[in-house]
Amino acid sequence: MKEAQIICVGCPLGCRATLKVSREGEVLEVTGCRCKEGRRYVVEEFRNPVRVLTATVLTEGSRVPLLPVRTSSPIPKEKLREAMKALAKVRAKPPLRAGEVVLEDLLGTGVDLVATRDLPS
C-alpha cells in the first residue's frame, strides 16, 4: 500500500488530503477532507488529473500580435506539454470573436481551443 497527498481545491478550505492506495491503484481510504466535495475531488485528481489550458497564440494578418486562448474544457494533465508545443504552431486569423474556436479537437482530446477575446481585422 502506498500513500498520496493532494491539496484539495474543491472549495476555499484547501484541505491537505491523504489517500491510501492499493498496489493495483485502488483508493482504499481518504483522510483530511472536511467536505464531501473534497473527497470526490481528490479521488478524481488522483485517478485522472485534468486542467484547463490557458495560453496565447500568434496571430496572422492582425495588428494584435498575440491572442489569448483556453481549452473549452479540461484536458489530461499529462498532455499539457504536448498541447503547448501544438499551440506554438497555431496562427489565429482575424476576424475572431471571444468564444470562437481557434483549433478544433486539440490533440485528439475532443476539446477545442477557443479565443478569450476578440481579434479584429
C-alpha positions in Angstrom: 0.0 0.0 0.0 1.2 3.5 -0.8 0.1 7.0 0.2 -0.5 10.0 -1.9 -1.1 13.6 -0.8 -3.2 16.1 -2.7 -4.2 19.6 -1.8 -7.9 19.9 -2.4 -9.1 22.9 -4.4 -12.7 21.8 -4.5 -13.7 24.6 -2.1 -11.8 27.5 -0.4 -10.6 25.5 2.6 -7.6 24.0 0.7 -7.5 20.8 2.8 -4.4 18.5 2.7 -5.8 15.1 1.8 -4.1 11.8 2.2 -5.1 8.8 0.1 -4.2 5.3 0.9 -3.9 3.3 -2.4 -3.5 -0.4 -3.0 -0.8 -1.8 -5.3 -3.4 -2.1 -8.0 -4.2 1.6 -7.8 -7.5 1.4 -6.0 -8.2 4.2 -3.5 -8.8 2.5 -0.1 -9.1 5.5 2.2 -9.2 9.3 2.1 -8.5 11.4 5.1 -8.1 15.1 5.6 -11.1 16.4 3.6 -13.5 18.5 5.5 -16.3 18.3 2.9 -18.0 15.8 0.6 -16.8 17.7 -2.5 -13.2 17.4 -1.3 -13.3 13.6 -1.2 -14.7 13.4 -4.7 -12.2 16.0 -6.0 -9.1 14.3 -4.5 -10.1 10.8 -5.7 -10.7 12.2 -9.3 -7.5 14.2 -9.1 -5.6 11.0 -8.2 -7.2 8.9 -10.9 -7.4 11.3 -13.7 -5.8 14.8 -13.2 -7.1 17.3 -15.8 -6.5 21.0 -16.3 -7.9 23.8 -18.4 -5.1 25.2 -20.5 -4.7 28.9 -20.9 -2.2 30.4 -23.2 -1.6 32.8 -26.1 -1.2 32.0 -29.8 0.4 34.1 -32.6 -1.8 35.9 -35.0 -1.6 36.3 -38.7 -3.0 39.3 -40.6 -3.8 41.4 -37.5 -2.3 44.4 -35.7 -2.6 42.4 -32.5 0.4 40.0 -32.2 -1.0 37.6 -29.7 -4.4 36.2 -29.0 -5.3 34.8 -25.5 -6.9 31.3 -25.7 -8.1 28.5 -23.5 -9.4 25.0 -23.9 -13.2 24.7 -23.9 -12.9 22.1 -21.1 -10.1 20.4 -19.2 -7.6 18.1 -20.9 -5.5 15.4 -19.3 -2.6 16.9 -17.3 -0.1 14.7 -19.0 -1.0 16.3 -22.4 -0.2 19.9 -21.3 3.4 20.0 -22.5 2.4 18.4 -25.9 -0.5 20.8 -26.2 1.8 23.8 -25.6 4.0 22.5 -28.4 1.0 22.2 -30.7 -0.1 25.8 -29.8 3.3 27.1 -30.9 2.3 26.2 -34.5 -1.1 27.8 -34.4 -1.7 31.1 -36.2 -5.0 32.8 -35.4 -6.6 34.7 -38.3 -9.0 37.6 -37.9 -11.8 38.2 -37.5 -12.5 36.2 -34.4 -14.9 36.8 -31.6 -14.3 35.7 -28.0 -15.6 32.2 -27.6 -15.0 31.2 -31.2 -13.0 28.0 -32.0 -9.3 28.7 -33.0 -8.4 25.0 -33.2 -10.7 22.0 -33.1 -10.1 18.8 -31.3 -6.7 19.6 -29.7 -4.5 16.5 -29.8 -7.5 14.3 -30.4 -8.9 15.0 -27.0 -12.3 16.2 -28.3 -11.6 19.6 -26.7 -11.5 22.8 -28.7 -9.1 25.7 -28.3 -11.2 28.9 -28.1 -10.4 32.6 -28.2 -10.9 34.5 -25.0 -11.0 38.0 -26.6 -12.0 39.4 -29.9 -9.4 39.5 -32.7 -10.2 42.4 -35.0 -9.1 42.6 -38.7 
